């Protein structure tokens, strides 16, 4: 019922910036929360940031607090992740996810986009 398409990944130097986009389509009016997760090489998936679609309330993982900013453009049905002061440990496949309706879980996921930070 919801499709997510990510873009914006790439290769950047440590200390640089990068912005990821997640475009939602389908029954987007039912989206309650969108989030970014990431999977570093050889590690488990981890939470990065989340935002409520209507209120814009945000939360962040401690590892990215103060460096990353999650936002959304409701008119474009798109969420963003602005990443500043990137570190090599930020290297990961980044995934966009969304909750739908009253479901408490992230039932919809994007395909992932690679972010590589060189030292």
TAVEN-V818540 format. One record per pair of residues at least 4 apart in sequence whose ideal C-beta (glycine too) atoms are under 7 Angstrom apart, sorted by sequence separation. I is the first residue (numbers start at 1). J is the second residue. D is the distance in Angstrom with one decimal. If there is no record, write none. Layout:
I:J:D ; I:J:D
This chain:
12:16:4.1 ; 24:28:4.8 ; 39:43:6.7 ; 52:56:6.4 ; 60:64:5.5 ; 64:68:4.0 ; 86:90:5.1 ; 99:103:5.6 ; 103:107:5.5 ; 51:56:6.2 ; 52:57:4.6 ; 60:65:4.6 ; 73:78:5.0 ; 99:104:6.9 ; 12:18:5.2 ; 39:45:4.5 ; 51:57:6.8 ; 72:78:6.8 ; 99:105:6.7 ; 24:31:6.3 ; 51:58:4.9 ; 72:79:4.6 ; 83:90:6.9 ; 99:106:5.8 ; 100:107:5.3 ; 10:18:6.4 ; 37:45:5.4 ; 38:46:6.0 ; 50:58:6.8 ; 60:68:6.4 ; 72:80:7.0 ; 98:106:6.5 ; 99:107:6.7 ; 100:108:6.3 ; 37:46:6.6 ; 49:58:6.6 ; 50:59:5.3 ; 70:79:6.8 ; 71:80:4.9 ; 97:106:3.8 ; 8:18:6.7 ; 37:47:5.8 ; 38:48:5.3 ; 49:59:6.8 ; 70:80:7.0 ; 98:108:4.6 ; 8:19:5.5 ; 9:20:6.5 ; 37:48:5.8 ; 49:60:4.8 ; 70:81:5.5 ; 97:108:6.5 ; 8:20:4.1 ; 22:34:6.8 ; 36:48:4.2 ; 49:61:6.9 ; 58:70:5.4 ; 97:109:5.0 ; 8:21:5.0 ; 36:49:5.1 ; 48:61:5.5 ; 68:81:6.1 ; 69:82:4.4 ; 6:20:6.5 ; 7:21:5.0 ; 35:49:6.5 ; 47:61:5.3 ; 68:82:6.7 ; 95:109:5.7 ; 96:110:4.0 ; 6:21:6.9 ; 35:50:3.8 ; 46:61:6.8 ; 49:64:6.6 ; 68:83:5.1 ; 95:110:5.7 ; 6:22:5.1 ; 48:64:5.8 ; 56:72:6.9 ; 67:83:6.9 ; 33:50:5.8 ; 34:51:5.8 ; 67:84:5.3 ; 79:96:6.4 ; 95:112:4.8 ; 4:22:5.6 ; 5:23:4.9 ; 33:51:7.0 ; 67:85:4.7 ; 94:112:6.6 ; 33:52:5.3 ; 34:53:6.3 ; 49:68:5.9 ; 51:70:4.8 ; 53:72:6.4 ; 93:112:4.5 ; 94:113:5.5 ; 4:24:5.6 ; 32:52:6.7 ; 33:53:6.5 ; 48:68:6.7 ; 50:70:6.9 ; 51:71:6.9 ; 32:53:6.0 ; 49:70:4.0 ; 51:72:5.6 ; 53:74:6.9 ; 93:114:5.5 ; 94:115:5.4 ; 2:24:6.0 ; 3:25:4.8 ; 31:53:4.9 ; 3:26:5.1 ; 92:115:6.1 ; 2:26:4.6 ; 91:115:6.4 ; 1:26:5.3 ; 2:27:6.0 ; 90:115:6.5 ; 91:116:5.2 ; 1:27:4.5 ; 2:28:6.5 ; 91:117:5.0 ; 90:117:5.1 ; 51:79:6.5 ; 1:30:7.0 ; 2:31:6.4 ; 88:117:5.0 ; 87:117:6.2 ; 86:117:4.6 ; 88:119:4.6 ; 49:81:6.5 ; 36:70:6.4 ; 34:72:6.5 ; 34:79:4.5 ; 36:81:4.8 ; 28:77:4.7 ; 41:91:6.8 ; 40:91:6.4 ; 25:77:6.7 ; 40:92:4.3 ; 24:77:4.5 ; 39:92:5.6 ; 23:77:6.4 ; 24:78:7.0 ; 38:92:3.8 ; 39:93:5.0 ; 23:78:4.9 ; 38:93:6.6 ; 22:78:6.4 ; 38:94:4.7 ; 21:78:5.8 ; 22:79:4.5 ; 38:95:6.9 ; 36:94:6.0 ; 37:95:4.8 ; 21:80:5.6 ; 20:80:6.7 ; 36:96:6.1 ; 37:97:6.0 ; 19:80:6.0 ; 20:81:4.3 ; 19:81:6.9 ; 34:96:6.7 ; 35:97:5.0 ; 19:82:5.0 ; 34:97:7.0 ; 19:83:6.9 ; 34:98:4.8 ; 18:83:4.9 ; 33:98:6.8 ; 17:83:6.2 ; 33:99:4.5 ; 17:84:4.8 ; 31:98:5.1 ; 32:99:4.8 ; 18:86:6.5 ; 17:86:6.7 ; 31:100:6.5 ; 32:101:6.8 ; 15:85:6.1 ; 16:86:5.5 ; 30:100:5.3 ; 15:86:6.7 ; 30:101:4.9 ; 35:106:6.3 ; 14:86:6.2 ; 14:87:6.1 ; 12:86:5.7 ; 14:88:5.9 ; 20:94:5.8 ; 22:96:3.4 ; 24:98:6.5 ; 9:94:6.5 ; 22:110:5.9 ; 6:96:5.0 ; 4:96:4.9 ; 20:113:6.3 ; 4:98:6.2 ; 2:98:5.7 ; 18:115:6.4 ; 2:100:5.8 ; 1:100:6.4 ; 14:117:5.6 ; 4:108:5.7 ; 6:110:4.1 ; 9:113:3.3 ; 14:118:6.5 ; 4:109:6.5 ; 5:110:6.2 ; 6:111:6.3 ; 8:113:6.4 ; 9:114:4.8 ; 11:116:4.7 ; 12:117:5.7 ; 13:118:5.6 ; 14:119:5.1 ; 2:108:4.4 ; 4:110:3.9 ; 6:112:6.6 ; 7:113:6.4 ; 9:115:4.9 ; 6:113:4.5 ; 11:118:6.7
